[in-house]
Structure formats: C-alpha cells, structure tokens
C-alpha cells in the first residue's frame, strides 16, 4: 500500500512544488482533479490530444518516483439543469479519455443526483421513505435517470480501458455501501467505490464494516477524517447544513487524519483494507478548516506512514 495526495487543494502552487513538498513525506502517488467540481491546474486535459506530451508527463512523474493513482472529475452528471449536467458529462468523458492516454486505470466521480421530475431546476436528494412522495421520487430517479445514464456511461469507460470509482457522498444517489452495490449489481463490475471514510462517519456508518461489505468493489481510497461533536450532535443530530466554517456550532467537521479518530481506528482501517485485497493508494484529501494545508498534509502523512510500515512488516518472517 502506498501513500498519495489529492492535489486539487494545492492549486496555489505548481506541480513541481507539490512534488518537492510531498517526496520527503513518503508520498508516492498523486491524484489529479480534471473536471466537475475538482478542477486542478496540475494536469492539462489537452494531453489527450498530444500523445507525446502525455508520455512525457508520465515520465516526468516516474522519474520523481511518483505514479498517478487516479483522475478525479467529481461532478453531478445527472443535474436537472442540462447546462450543468452536459458540462459535467463532457468533463467525465474527457477525463476518461485522458486516463486512457496516461495509462491510468481509475477515474473518480459522484453518481450524480437528478431533480424530482423532467422540469426540475435543482437536485432532489431523497433519504426518507415517507411521505410517499419521496419514495415515488426516488423510484423515478433510479429508473429514469441513474440506471440509464450509468449503464451507457460505464460502457464508454470500459471502451477506453477505464473503471469508475464513485465516492459515496450524501446529496447524490450513491451515498453508502447499499446504494453503491445496488448500482454495481445493475451496471457491472467496472463501477466501484472511491472509499472515503469521512462521509460515512457522520452518517453513523462503521467504515470498517463498510469495507468488508464492499470488498473488491473498493477501487481507490481517500484518507480523510471526521470529528463528530457530541455537544451539538446530541441535540440536533448529524444532518447539518451550517457552513463548514462554523466549526463551533456544527455537529461535525472534516479533520486531518488522526484528529477525528485515533490510532486504533486507522490501524484497523488499513489492516481491513489489506484483508479484502486492497493494495493500492491512500490518497490524502485535506479539508480540515482548523489546520493549514501544509501542516495537515505533513501530520496526515506522518500518522499514516507508521501504519503502512507496520502492515508491510507483518509480511516479514521475523515480524
């Protein structure tokens, strides 16, 4: 297993500077944002039309001991606003073609979320079954939008030698293991998970149990933590629409790895990933509003590296 970084939050510095900062931290892989909500300046989608430049880009990273773990185009391909949906679909298609050109196997996205009907203007995320209107909306979304789109889109990805890792995120139709596996069962094994435990914590899920449930459907992993604050959550629950910057009053906030849950969890997290056969990248995603990017990255890398090393040592005859 290797340590990686999702570079999109480091857009204020060049790729060369990103590499300079991450190499001493033991980071060996980078995940690049290409489209949707994940726009990055570190990779040019135009490389898809310049095979020589694409090869040179990969060689430059390889010379630095860096691989590309995944390309990220997380967006809403099912948005009821056709202008937004079409832009995100085009971004997904371009990202898939770029992944093929760069020799990258995995593209990350969200499942998307449509509205409640053909004339809707905004997405409608349904997470309850009553009143009965909601059950009808959810049935319509899956049958008329989710399954038709992903059945077609996953074929496009397969034709380019790419698989899609959906991040389970509330606000979209795929937000937990049950909905991910439902879609995978319907459209095939080229749909899997970009497993981010931070989004499961605040839903009340156990990420360890979720890993076991998903098994080989886990294609990529984000390393991000969540802290649930009982003083707020015990009163109002964890459904919280307050701004992320209102840390004092929110039920939960995203934290740097190790600041929401300690060594017992993260050691078990990495061990369980190993058990189900995942041996790819832990891609650090920094969204901690209480700590700087640089400090958050260094602390997360130091924290995770100790467990990656321990897992490697388990395979030694003397360990």
C-alpha positions in Angstrom: 0.0 0.0 0.0 1.3 3.5 -0.9 0.6 7.0 0.4 -0.8 9.5 -2.0 -2.2 13.0 -2.2 -5.3 14.6 -4.0 -3.6 17.7 -5.4 -6.7 19.9 -6.1 -6.4 21.8 -2.8 -2.8 22.7 -3.6 -3.7 24.7 -6.8 -1.9 27.7 -5.4 1.4 26.1 -6.1 2.9 24.4 -9.2 3.2 20.7 -9.7 6.9 20.9 -9.3 6.5 22.5 -5.9 3.9 19.9 -5.0 6.4 17.1 -5.8 9.1 18.9 -3.9 6.9 19.1 -0.8 5.5 15.5 -0.9 8.6 13.5 -1.6 10.1 13.9 1.9 6.8 12.9 3.4 6.9 9.4 1.7 4.1 10.2 -0.7 4.5 8.1 -3.9 1.3 8.8 -5.8 -0.8 11.8 -6.9 -4.5 12.1 -7.7 -5.3 14.9 -10.1 -8.6 16.8 -10.4 -9.6 17.2 -14.0 -13.3 18.1 -14.3 -16.6 18.7 -12.5 -16.1 20.2 -9.0 -12.5 19.0 -8.9 -10.6 21.4 -11.3 -6.8 21.3 -10.9 -4.1 23.2 -12.6 -1.6 20.4 -12.3 -2.7 18.4 -15.3 -3.9 19.6 -18.7 -6.8 17.7 -20.2 -5.4 18.7 -23.6 -2.8 16.0 -23.2 -5.4 13.6 -24.6 -4.8 15.2 -28.0 -1.0 15.1 -27.7 0.3 11.5 -27.1 3.9 12.6 -27.0 3.2 15.2 -24.3 1.2 12.7 -22.3 4.1 10.2 -22.3 6.5 13.0 -21.3 4.1 13.9 -18.4 4.0 10.4 -17.1 7.8 10.0 -17.5 8.4 13.2 -15.6 6.4 11.9 -12.6 8.0 8.4 -12.9 11.5 10.0 -12.8 10.5 11.6 -9.5 9.2 8.2 -8.1 5.6 9.3 -8.5 2.7 7.5 -10.0 -0.8 8.7 -10.8 -3.3 6.9 -8.5 -6.5 8.2 -10.2 -8.0 11.1 -12.1 -10.9 12.9 -10.4 -13.8 14.6 -12.2 -16.3 14.6 -9.4 -19.5 16.4 -10.5 -23.2 16.0 -11.0 -23.7 14.2 -14.3 -27.5 13.9 -13.5 -28.1 17.5 -12.6 -31.6 18.7 -13.8 -30.0 21.8 -15.2 -29.0 20.5 -18.6 -26.2 23.0 -19.0 -24.5 21.8 -15.7 -25.2 18.2 -16.5 -23.8 18.4 -20.0 -20.6 20.2 -18.8 -20.0 17.5 -16.2 -20.7 14.7 -18.6 -18.3 16.2 -21.1 -15.8 16.6 -18.3 -16.2 12.9 -17.3 -15.7 11.8 -20.9 -12.6 13.9 -21.3 -11.2 12.6 -18.0 -11.8 9.0 -19.1 -10.0 9.6 -22.4 -7.2 11.4 -20.6 -6.9 8.4 -18.2 -6.5 6.1 -21.2 -3.8 8.4 -22.7 -1.9 8.5 -19.4 -2.3 4.7 -18.6 -4.4 5.4 -15.5 -7.0 2.8 -14.7 -9.3 4.6 -12.3 -11.5 7.7 -12.7 -13.3 9.1 -9.7 -16.8 10.7 -9.8 -20.0 11.1 -7.9 -23.1 9.2 -9.0 -25.0 12.5 -9.5 -28.5 13.4 -8.4 -31.4 14.4 -10.6 -34.4 16.5 -9.6 -37.9 15.2 -8.9 -39.2 15.4 -12.5 -38.1 16.4 -16.0 -38.8 20.1 -15.4 -36.9 20.3 -12.1 -34.3 23.0 -11.7 -32.3 21.7 -8.7 -31.2 18.2 -7.5 -33.5 16.5 -5.0 -31.7 14.2 -2.6 -34.1 11.7 -1.1 -33.1 9.9 2.1 -36.5 9.1 3.6 -39.4 6.9 2.5 -42.4 8.9 3.9 -44.5 10.9 3.0 -45.0 8.7 -0.1 -44.0 11.5 -2.5 -40.3 10.8 -1.6 -40.5 7.1 -2.4 -42.0 7.9 -5.8 -39.3 10.5 -6.5 -36.6 8.0 -5.6 -38.1 5.3 -7.8 -38.3 7.7 -10.7 -34.7 8.9 -10.2 -33.2 5.4 -10.3 -35.4 4.0 -13.1 -35.4 7.0 -15.4 -32.0 8.7 -14.7 -29.5 6.8 -12.6 -29.6 3.4 -14.2 -30.0 4.5 -17.9 -27.1 7.0 -17.6 -24.6 4.8 -15.8 -25.4 1.8 -18.0 -24.4 3.8 -21.0 -21.5 5.8 -19.4 -19.8 2.7 -17.9 -19.7 1.2 -21.4 -17.9 4.3 -22.6 -15.4 3.9 -19.8 -14.9 0.2 -20.5 -14.3 1.0 -24.2 -11.4 3.2 -23.0 -10.0 0.7 -20.6 -11.1 2.6 -17.5 -13.2 1.8 -14.4 -15.2 4.3 -12.4 -14.8 4.8 -8.7 -17.9 6.6 -7.2 -17.4 8.5 -4.0 -20.3 7.7 -1.6 -21.5 11.1 -0.7 -24.8 12.3 0.7 -26.5 14.7 -1.8 -26.1 12.1 -4.5 -28.0 8.8 -5.2 -25.0 6.7 -4.3 -24.1 7.7 -0.7 -23.5 4.5 1.2 -22.4 0.8 0.5 -26.0 -0.3 -0.1 -26.6 2.2 -2.9 -23.1 1.6 -4.4 -23.7 -2.1 -4.5 -27.2 -1.6 -6.0 -25.7 0.4 -8.9 -22.8 -2.0 -9.3 -25.2 -5.0 -9.5 -27.2 -3.3 -12.2 -24.4 -1.9 -14.5 -21.5 -4.2 -13.8 -18.2 -4.6 -12.0 -16.5 -1.6 -13.7 -18.4 0.6 -11.2 -16.8 0.6 -7.8 -16.0 2.8 -4.8 -13.7 5.7 -4.1 -13.8 4.9 -0.4 -13.8 8.0 1.8 -14.5 7.1 5.5 -15.1 10.8 6.4 -18.5 10.7 4.7 -19.5 7.5 6.4 -18.6 8.6 10.0 -21.2 11.4 10.1 -23.9 9.2 8.6 -23.4 6.8 11.5 -21.9 4.1 9.5 -18.9 2.0 10.6 -16.3 2.3 7.9 -14.7 -1.0 8.9 -17.9 -2.8 8.4 -18.4 -0.9 5.1 -15.0 -2.1 3.8 -16.0 -5.7 4.5 -19.3 -5.2 2.7 -17.8 -3.7 -0.4 -14.7 -5.9 -0.7 -13.4 -5.9 -4.2 -15.7 -3.0 -5.1 -13.2 -0.7 -3.5 -11.1 0.8 -6.3 -9.5 3.8 -4.6 -9.3 5.2 -1.1 -9.3 8.8 0.3 -7.7 9.4 3.6 -9.8 11.9 5.4 -11.3 12.0 8.9 -14.4 13.5 10.6 -14.9 14.7 14.1 -18.5 14.5 15.5 -19.1 16.9 18.3 -21.5 15.4 20.8 -22.3 18.7 22.3 -24.1 19.7 19.1 -24.9 16.3 17.6 -26.7 15.0 20.7 -29.1 17.9 20.5 -29.6 18.4 16.7 -28.4 15.2 15.1 -25.8 14.9 12.4 -27.9 16.3 9.5 -26.2 19.7 9.4 -26.4 22.4 6.7 -24.5 25.1 8.6 -21.4 26.4 6.8 -18.3 24.2 7.3 -16.5 27.3 8.7 -19.0 27.5 11.6 -17.0 24.8 13.4 -18.2 25.8 16.9 -21.8 25.1 16.2 -21.7 22.3 13.6 -22.5 18.7 14.6 -19.4 17.5 12.7 -16.5 18.8 10.6 -13.9 17.2 8.4 -10.5 16.8 10.1 -7.0 15.8 9.2 -6.4 12.0 9.6 -5.9 11.2 13.2 -7.7 14.3 14.5 -11.2 12.7 14.4 -10.3 9.1 15.2 -7.1 7.7 16.7 -4.6 5.0 16.0 -7.0 2.2 17.0 -9.3 3.1 14.2 -6.8 3.9 11.5 -4.7 0.9 12.2 -7.8 -1.3 11.9 -8.8 0.6 8.8 -5.6 -0.1 6.9 -5.5 -3.7 8.1 -9.0 -4.4 6.9 -8.3 -2.9 3.5 -5.4 -5.3 3.3 -7.6 -8.2 4.3 -10.1 -7.6 1.4 -7.2 -7.4 -1.0 -6.8 -3.6 -1.4 -3.1 -2.8 -2.0 -3.2 0.5 -3.9 -3.1 4.1 -2.6 -4.3 6.0 0.5 -4.9 9.4 -1.1 -4.8 12.2 1.5 -7.6 14.7 0.9 -7.2 17.8 3.1 -10.5 19.6 4.0 -9.7 20.5 7.6 -10.7 24.1 8.3 -8.8 24.2 11.6 -5.3 23.4 10.2 -3.3 24.7 7.3 -2.8 22.7 4.1 0.9 22.2 4.8 0.6 21.2 8.4 -2.4 19.0 7.7 -0.6 17.2 4.9 2.6 16.6 7.0 0.6 15.4 10.0 -1.6 13.0 8.0 1.4 11.6 6.1 3.4 11.0 9.3 0.4 9.4 11.0 -0.5 7.1 8.1 3.1 6.1 7.3 3.5 4.4 10.6 0.6 2.1 9.9 1.6 1.4 6.3 5.1 0.4 7.5 3.6 -1.8 10.2 1.5 -3.6 7.7 4.5 -4.2 5.4 6.5 -5.6 8.4 3.7 -8.1 9.1 4.8 -9.9 5.9 8.4 -10.3 7.2 9.3 -13.7 8.6 10.7 -12.2 11.8 7.7 -9.8 12.4 
